[in-house]
Structure formats: C-alpha cells, structure tokens
Amino acid sequence: MDFTGKRVLIGGGSRGIGRAIAQGFAQAGARVSVSGRDREALAETQRLSGAHVQVCDLADGEAVRAHVEAAAEALGGLDIVVNNAAYQQSKQSIDEITAEQFDRTMKTNVYAMFHISKAAVPLMKPGACFINTASVNSVNPGEELLDYATTKGAIMVFTKGLAKQLGPKGIRVNAVAPGPVWTPLQVAGGQLPGKMGEFGQDTPLGRAGQPAELASLYVTLAESGTSFTSGSVFGANGGTGVI
C-alpha cells in the first residue's frame, strides 16, 4: 500500500498501539502528526517514525482545536484521523472507582475523540477517513474495567453514528477493537494485582498481542480499496471471536 502524499493525524500516539500506528503509516509513505501528553514518549515516537509531534491534553477542547489546526498546517491538510487516546485502571468493584478516575477515563477516551473529530471534519475532503480505537470491552466488558469498558462501548456507537453523518460527505468512519494487547496501559494499573501473568493466556492463540501486530489493520482500513467500508468495527483479539 502506498500512502505517499497522505496526511495522518493520530491522537494518542506517544506509545503502545498509537506509536505502532504512526510507524505503520510512515512506512507506507504517509506524513504523520502525533499528539499526546508525554513529551519524552512523543520524542521517541518521532525518532522511530519521523512524525511531527505535539504535546496536547486531548481532554481539553480548546487545546484540541488548536492542535488539530496546527497538525493540518504542518502536514498541508488532513486525510486520515486516528482517535487512539486511552486511559485504563482496573478496579475490582465500583466502590473502588473514584469520581476522579471515572472523569479522567471519560475525558481521555471519549471527550478527546469527540473534540478531535469535531475539529477535523471541516478540514477533511471526500475520500478521507476516521479510524477509532474501540476494544473487545465494547461488547464484552471486563468486570474489573467498568468505566473503561463503558467508554469503549461509547466509541463503538460513536463510530457507527458518525459514519452515518459523514457518509454523504464521502468521509468514512471505522473502528478497530483490540484485546488483549500488551501496552503500557497494562503495566500502569490496567490489570488487577497478581493478574498480569494471566493476561491474554485465554485466547485461542494462547497469548496477548503486540501493538505492531495491529498497525497494518489501521493502515488497511485507510486504504482507498476499502472505500465501501464504513460504520464497521474490526476485531484483533487472538481468535476469541468477540468481534
């Protein structure tokens, strides 16, 4: 696939799946802009992919609007937008989920997607596309991920609804639903204490995935040969068949 001349914005690309996506599009010839909150992690993404990077709190609507406009200016336009920002903390019970955690999870996973999408749509032309990162938790919520799974369900519905809105404009919207995949989220509170060693072992492939194994799926969904595919969610789950 040749993406020479294509302009890609990745919200939430400083590490993990987002960084792998940036590398995938860059290797296909696209120009890429990546945003996130961690300056050092973004610098590493830039080193690996050559991407234009911006430090941005994606939960801040005003900051996101300025960020999207700056990315479009740096790239010379926008053809592909990937909404990938995520926050995840495992808690055994709803009693353990603080209002602060719930608020941060919602703002990082849902608000950021909304703000980026709203700012990007006016800058995109027919043939452009969005790709959102949903999850197996969108349809099969883990009991220890109540707030996170709620946001991933919202992302799936947002994807389908926005696809209907933007179809007449010639803009496609799809989502990838990964899981289980090794990312920094898992080692920063994404798994319950003592459960890390079991992560992904119950898939038919017998393991969790790696971010690099997902990048080509995002790239494929942006390719012009998938021009009739919109409003769909594609699983990458090691054979569980959840999606």
Secondary structure by P-SEA (a helix, b strand, c coil): cccccbbbbbccccccaaaaaaaaaaaabbbbbbbcccaaaaaaaaaaccccccccccccaaaaaaaaaaaaaaaccccbbbbccbbbbbbcccccccaaaaaaaaaaccaaaaaaaaacccccccccbbbbbbcccccccccccaaaaaaaaaaaaaaaaaaaaaccccbbbbbbbbccccccccccccccccccccccccccccbbbcccccaaaaaaaacccccccccbbbbcccccccc
